[in-house]
Amino acid sequence: MHELSLCQSVVRSIEAAAGPHGFSRVRRVRLAIGAFAGVEPDAMRFGFDVATQGTLAEGATLEILELPGTAWCFDCNDTVTLAQRFDACPRCAGFRLRLTGGEELRIQDLEVD
């Protein structure tokens, strides 16, 4: 379960930001996770509860924003939404696509004290 190590990295990032930004407690964390990031949201929720124990984020609520996979279609000259990484373009059925979104995993924002 690599989600636990991802959660530990999120906690380290939050703790690193605490001093410079002057907060001592985190109440809510919103993570943006792309459809192609290879992350299971339920495993992230479980891992977050484990990784935050004994930290300034202990007891914080984790909110996950699931972002769609997007790609630029060279045939349509447009950005399209993809259900799966290697799907054809839903508009023209072409395969000349370049991924433009859906691989991200980032802290969107925090609610802190």
Backbone bond lengths (Angstrom), bond angles and torsions (degrees), N, CA, C in turn:
res aa  C-N    CA-C-N  psi(-1)  N-CA   C-N-CA  omega(-1)  CA-C   N-CA-C  phi
1 M - - - 1.453 - - 1.526 108.36 -
2 H 1.312 117.85 94.51 1.462 121.13 179.88 1.524 112.32 -73.28
3 E 1.327 117.33 -12.23 1.458 120.09 178.94 1.526 112.07 -61.59
4 L 1.328 117.79 -33.04 1.464 119.90 178.32 1.525 110.50 -63.34
5 S 1.320 117.83 -43.66 1.465 119.57 178.67 1.534 110.69 -67.46
6 L 1.322 117.93 -33.12 1.459 120.52 174.60 1.527 110.69 -64.14
7 C 1.320 116.42 -41.84 1.466 120.79 178.44 1.527 110.78 -64.69
8 Q 1.313 116.91 -38.75 1.461 119.94 177.30 1.531 110.19 -63.31
9 S 1.315 117.69 -37.87 1.466 121.25 176.57 1.528 111.25 -66.11
10 V 1.316 116.76 -39.09 1.465 120.59 176.71 1.525 109.84 -61.81
11 V 1.325 117.08 -44.55 1.471 120.86 179.58 1.527 110.18 -62.69
12 R 1.330 117.62 -42.49 1.476 119.96 177.70 1.530 111.42 -61.19
13 S 1.314 116.60 -40.01 1.467 120.48 178.16 1.526 111.18 -64.84
14 I 1.311 116.47 -41.55 1.465 120.76 178.70 1.521 110.31 -64.06
15 E 1.329 116.41 -45.33 1.464 119.88 -179.35 1.526 111.31 -65.14
16 A 1.320 117.53 -35.50 1.464 120.80 177.78 1.520 111.39 -66.57
17 A 1.328 117.16 -30.73 1.464 121.50 -179.65 1.529 112.67 -82.81
18 A 1.321 117.13 -19.07 1.467 120.89 -174.50 1.524 112.43 -60.38
19 G 1.317 118.45 -48.88 1.461 121.45 -178.17 1.514 113.24 -61.16
20 P 1.323 118.64 -57.44 1.467 120.27 -178.71 1.536 114.27 -60.86
21 H 1.328 117.00 -29.14 1.459 120.49 -176.76 1.526 112.51 -100.31
22 G 1.329 117.94 -3.15 1.455 122.35 172.52 1.513 117.16 69.39
23 F 1.316 117.34 37.90 1.465 118.37 174.20 1.526 109.37 -117.52
24 S 1.333 114.52 152.61 1.466 119.40 -176.83 1.524 113.07 -121.16
25 R 1.318 116.48 -6.97 1.462 120.10 179.87 1.523 108.77 -148.21
26 V 1.326 114.58 142.36 1.457 121.10 177.02 1.518 108.16 -111.90
27 R 1.310 116.05 127.78 1.470 121.04 179.80 1.531 112.74 -99.48
28 R 1.336 115.40 -32.52 1.467 118.69 -178.28 1.520 109.33 -148.34
29 V 1.338 115.18 139.61 1.460 122.30 175.99 1.520 107.02 -124.16
30 R 1.329 115.34 128.32 1.462 119.72 174.04 1.514 107.68 -110.64
31 L 1.334 114.70 120.77 1.465 121.81 177.76 1.517 109.05 -107.16
32 A 1.313 116.43 134.57 1.456 122.18 173.15 1.526 106.81 -98.03
33 I 1.325 116.05 121.14 1.463 121.39 -177.37 1.524 108.63 -126.09
34 G 1.320 115.67 122.48 1.453 121.37 179.65 1.523 112.32 -75.89
35 A 1.316 115.03 153.83 1.468 121.72 -178.50 1.526 112.76 -60.70
36 F 1.348 117.14 -26.05 1.456 121.01 -177.70 1.527 112.65 -105.28
37 A 1.317 118.02 15.30 1.465 121.81 -176.61 1.534 112.59 -76.00
38 G 1.310 117.32 -11.54 1.463 119.96 -179.94 1.524 112.62 72.99
39 V 1.328 115.76 30.14 1.458 121.54 -177.15 1.525 108.64 -120.30
40 E 1.318 115.44 131.88 1.459 121.71 177.73 1.533 108.18 -91.96
41 P 1.336 118.44 114.63 1.467 120.64 -177.04 1.528 114.81 -54.71
42 D 1.331 118.53 -41.31 1.464 120.08 179.81 1.529 111.40 -64.69
43 A 1.328 116.92 -38.41 1.466 120.51 177.10 1.527 110.39 -67.35
44 M 1.334 117.70 -34.70 1.465 120.86 176.04 1.524 110.29 -64.26
45 R 1.304 117.33 -42.00 1.475 120.49 179.19 1.523 110.41 -61.23
46 F 1.313 116.36 -45.52 1.465 120.32 178.49 1.524 110.57 -63.97
47 G 1.330 116.61 -48.09 1.456 121.11 -179.40 1.514 112.63 -62.22
48 F 1.322 116.84 -34.98 1.462 121.04 179.59 1.526 110.50 -63.81
49 D 1.321 117.00 -43.77 1.471 120.39 178.64 1.523 111.10 -60.62
50 V 1.311 116.95 -39.17 1.466 121.49 179.36 1.526 110.68 -71.75
51 A 1.334 117.16 -46.82 1.467 121.79 -174.68 1.527 113.39 -68.58
52 T 1.327 117.51 -25.71 1.464 119.93 -176.90 1.525 113.86 -88.11
53 Q 1.321 118.15 -7.97 1.468 119.94 -179.60 1.524 110.30 -59.69
54 G 1.332 115.22 128.40 1.456 120.81 178.86 1.519 114.53 77.93
55 T 1.330 117.46 12.11 1.469 121.35 -179.78 1.527 109.32 -116.49
56 L 1.319 116.30 175.47 1.461 119.73 178.32 1.520 112.23 -70.26
57 A 1.321 117.53 -7.64 1.466 122.02 177.02 1.522 112.50 -102.47
58 E 1.326 117.27 6.54 1.466 119.47 179.38 1.523 109.71 -60.37
59 G 1.322 115.78 131.16 1.457 121.32 -179.35 1.520 114.16 83.37
60 A 1.324 117.57 -2.13 1.468 120.72 179.70 1.526 109.83 -69.30
61 T 1.298 114.79 149.90 1.456 121.88 175.56 1.525 108.64 -84.73
62 L 1.321 116.36 134.05 1.459 121.25 175.69 1.520 108.14 -103.33
63 E 1.322 115.49 122.45 1.453 121.69 175.60 1.525 107.43 -114.20
64 I 1.320 116.07 127.57 1.465 120.65 -178.51 1.523 109.54 -108.56
65 L 1.317 114.70 124.25 1.458 121.62 174.95 1.526 106.92 -98.53
66 E 1.311 116.74 111.13 1.457 120.37 -178.46 1.530 109.30 -86.94
67 L 1.322 115.13 117.14 1.463 121.37 -177.51 1.523 110.17 -95.76
68 P 1.319 117.61 142.08 1.471 119.97 -179.41 1.523 111.54 -74.59
69 G 1.299 114.64 160.44 1.458 120.10 171.13 1.513 108.74 -82.26
70 T 1.322 116.36 132.91 1.457 120.26 179.19 1.523 109.83 -129.81
71 A 1.316 114.64 155.15 1.464 120.22 179.43 1.520 109.10 -148.82
72 W 1.339 114.76 155.37 1.456 121.65 172.29 1.519 107.35 -93.46
73 C 1.311 116.07 125.37 1.460 121.02 178.09 1.523 108.40 -95.11
74 F 1.317 116.42 120.06 1.457 121.04 -179.51 1.529 111.87 -71.96
75 D 1.327 116.94 -22.17 1.458 119.96 179.15 1.530 111.51 -82.02
76 C 1.332 117.42 -41.33 1.472 121.68 179.56 1.530 112.43 -86.02
77 N 1.344 115.16 -19.55 1.462 120.22 -172.98 1.522 111.18 58.07
78 D 1.339 114.91 47.30 1.459 119.97 -177.87 1.523 109.63 -151.99
79 T 1.316 115.54 158.66 1.463 121.38 173.86 1.516 108.33 -86.48
80 V 1.332 115.79 132.68 1.464 121.40 -178.92 1.524 109.40 -127.38
81 T 1.318 115.56 158.06 1.457 122.35 176.48 1.519 108.48 -95.92
82 L 1.344 115.54 134.50 1.468 121.38 -179.63 1.528 110.05 -115.04
83 A 1.322 115.92 139.37 1.453 120.58 175.60 1.534 110.99 -79.15
84 Q 1.334 116.75 -37.61 1.455 123.19 179.75 1.525 108.47 -129.41
85 R 1.324 115.64 152.74 1.465 121.30 -175.01 1.536 113.57 -54.15
86 F 1.304 119.17 -42.94 1.458 121.38 -173.60 1.531 113.03 -105.60
87 D 1.326 117.08 23.03 1.461 120.58 176.36 1.525 110.29 -68.72
88 A 1.314 114.22 158.61 1.465 120.52 172.08 1.529 108.66 -75.48
89 C 1.296 115.53 163.25 1.464 121.27 176.29 1.539 108.37 -60.25
90 P 1.325 117.72 128.83 1.471 119.44 -179.35 1.533 113.15 -70.96
91 R 1.326 117.52 -13.09 1.470 120.72 179.59 1.518 112.66 -91.80
92 C 1.355 116.18 -45.90 1.478 118.70 -173.11 1.526 113.58 -120.26
93 A 1.338 117.64 -3.20 1.465 123.94 -179.31 1.528 112.99 69.16
94 G 1.322 117.55 11.99 1.459 120.93 177.99 1.523 112.04 -79.45
95 F 1.323 115.61 162.71 1.461 121.18 -179.30 1.529 113.07 -114.86
96 R 1.321 117.17 9.74 1.465 119.89 179.15 1.526 107.97 -89.21
97 L 1.331 114.42 78.41 1.463 122.28 -174.87 1.521 110.66 -121.19
98 R 1.329 115.78 146.40 1.464 121.95 172.09 1.517 106.66 -123.55
99 L 1.337 116.28 122.29 1.459 120.05 179.62 1.526 110.23 -60.93
100 T 1.320 115.56 135.79 1.460 121.30 177.94 1.524 112.10 -123.24
101 G 1.317 118.04 -9.90 1.459 121.17 179.97 1.502 111.04 -166.50
102 G 1.313 114.60 158.26 1.464 119.90 177.19 1.509 113.41 114.63
103 E 1.339 118.02 -5.76 1.467 120.45 179.69 1.529 111.86 -102.41
104 E 1.325 117.39 -0.82 1.452 120.21 -173.62 1.530 114.06 -78.18
105 L 1.304 114.15 153.49 1.461 124.32 170.52 1.519 104.49 -146.09
106 R 1.329 116.15 107.58 1.464 119.04 -176.53 1.525 110.50 -145.86
107 I 1.310 114.79 156.49 1.456 120.79 172.22 1.530 106.33 -76.93
108 Q 1.294 116.53 116.23 1.473 121.30 -179.96 1.519 110.18 -75.42
109 D 1.347 115.89 -51.77 1.456 120.40 176.66 1.523 109.70 -167.12
110 L 1.327 114.14 168.88 1.461 122.17 -178.74 1.524 109.37 -128.88
111 E 1.314 116.34 147.93 1.465 121.81 167.60 1.521 105.18 -109.26
112 V 1.325 116.12 119.64 1.468 120.83 -170.76 1.519 111.84 -131.11
113 D 1.325 115.42 165.32 1.473 124.01 172.37 1.510 108.17 -117.24
